[in-house]
Amino acid sequence: MLFPRSPELLEPLNRLYVNNSRQWDAEDRVRRAGDGEIPAIKREIDELNSRRHELIEQIDRIFDATWGADQDVPPLTESIGSALDRLSVETLRVMHTEQLVEGDASAAERVAILRRQRDDLVWSIAVACEDLASGRRRTPRPERIKLYGKPGR
C-alpha cells in the first residue's frame, strides 16, 4: 500500500487544512491589528499552532500503524504528517497569491514558482511514501517537544 486511504486519515488531513487556513487568516489579522488586539490574536495563533501539531502527530500515528518502522534503515528528514502540513500551507500560499494576480505580472510569476514548488513537494511526498512502504526508509522518531503556552507539552 503506497498511501493509506481511509476516513481515519482523511478526517485529520481535512482538519489540518482548515486549521492552517484559520491560522493564515489570524496571522493576516495580527499584521493589521492595533496594539490592543495583538495579544488576543497571538494567543489564538498559539492555540491553532498547538492544534496543528496535534493533528500532524495524529496523521503520523496513522502512517506509522500502516507501515511500521524498522529502526535499522535510515529515517526520512521529516515525518509524512509534517510534509503534508507543509503541502497544506503551500496550497494556501498558492491560493492567496492567485488572488493577487489580476493586474500584477509579478504575482503571476510568483504563482508559477509556487505551483512548481508545490508540485515538487507532492513528488517528494510520493517518493517518501514509496520508501516507507518498501521498507527502505522509516519515519523519524516521533518525539516532539513543542511548547505553546501549555506546561508539560
N, C-alpha and C positions, 0 to 999 in steps of 0.2 A: 504494500500500500504506500503510494507516494505521498499523499497528503490526506490526512484523516478528514472524512466528510461526515459530519454528524450535527444534529441540532445542538449537541453538547458543546461543539466548537463554534458553531455559527452565532449562538447567542452571546457569548463573551466577546467575539470579534465585532459584532454589531454594537454592543455596549461600549467597547473600546473606541470605535469610530465616533459615536455620539458624545462620549466623554471628551475626546480630543477636540471635537467641534465646539463644545461648550467652553473648553479651556482656551481655544483660539479666540473665541468671542470675548472671554473675560480678559485675556491679555490685550486685545484691542481696546476694551473699555478702560483698562488701567492707564493706557497711554493717553487717553483723552480726559481722564478724571481729574477733578480738583483734589487738592491735598487732603481734604476731609473724607473723600470717598475711597482713597487708595488703600488704607488698611483693610477695609471690609472686602474689597476686590482681591487683594493679595491673599487673604485668608481663604477666599473661595478658590483661588488658583491652587493654593497648597492642598486643599481638600480634593480638588479634581486631580491633582498630580498624584496624591496618595491613592485615590481610587484607580487611576491609570495603572499604577504599579501592581495593585491587587489583581486587576484584570490581566495584565501581562503574565503574572505568576499563575493565574488560573489557566490561561492558554498554554503556558509551558507545561503544566501538570498533565494536560490532555495529550500533548505531543509526547511527553516522556512516557506516559502509560501506553501509548501506541507503539513506540519504537524501543523503549528500554534504553539502557546505557551501558556499554562495555567500557569500563574505565581504562582499558589498555589501548584505546585508539585516541587520536588527538581530538581535542574539543573544537567546536566552532568558536569563532571570536565573540559571538553573541547568540543568545537563545533565539529560537524561531519567534517566540512571543515578542521579543524586543525588536526583531526585524519587521514583524507585522505592524508593530506600533509605529516604527519609522515610516512604513508604507502608508499607514493611515494619515500621518502628518504630511507626508509628501503629496498625497492625494488632495488634502485640504489646501496645501500650498499651490498646487496646480489650479484648483478650482477658484481660489481667491485671486490669483494672478490673472486668470482668464477674464475675470470681471473687469480688469483694468485695461484690457486690450483695445477696446474701441477708441480709435483716435490716437493710440500711443504705440508707435512702432517698436520702441524698446521693450514694452511689455510683451508684445507678440514674440520677440526674440527670447525673452525670459521664459515664456510659456513653452517654447520649443525645447529649450535647455532643460526645464523642469520635467517635461514629458520624457525626455531621453534618460534623465536621472531616475525617474520612476520606473521606466522600462528596465533599466539596468538592475534596480533593486528587486523587481519581480523576478528577473532571471536569476539573480544571486540567491533569492529565497528558494526558487525551484531547485537549483543545484544543491543547496544546503539540505533540502528535504530528501533529494536523491541520496546524498551522502549519509544522512541519518538512516534512511530506510535500508540502505545496503550494509550498514554497519561500519563504513569507512571512517565515520566521524561520530562524535557524541555531542550532546548539548553540554554547555559549560555547567559547572557546579551551580546548583540553584540558590545558594545562599546569597541573599541581597540584604544589605543593611541600608535602609532609607529612613531618614528622619524628617517628617513633615509636621513638626509641632506635636507629635504624639510620643510620649515617653514609652520606651520599650519596643519601638517599631523600627 
